[in-house]
Amino acid sequence: MDKDLARLVVAASYRAASELGDLAPLLNDHAPDADLKLGLAAAMAEINFQILRPVFRAHPDLEAEFDARIEKYGRAS
């Protein structure tokens, strides 16, 4: 995968994980089902393990790029 495509994959992965994370407070308030919250956490972990880690192994400089973006703006994309 070339670097430009890798950057798009990372950005989309961060957005997906963020969207899932945004559900946690809603679930706490309106559907306190522990299994569902564990499912969200598992899905977010899978995004990290199955998508982000392999891309960052292939393009290590992208991890620093996205970390800097998160540090500066509070978000990856």
Sequence and secondary structure as in RCSB ss.txt:
>XXXX:A:sequence
MDKDLARLVVAASYRAASELGDLAPLLNDHAPDADLKLGLAAAMAEINFQILRPVFRAHPDLEAEFDARIEKYGR
AS
>XXXX:A:secstr
  HHHHHHHHHHHHHHHHHHHHHHHHHHHH   HHHHHHHHHHHHHIIIIIIHHHHHH HHHHHHHHHHHHHHSS
  
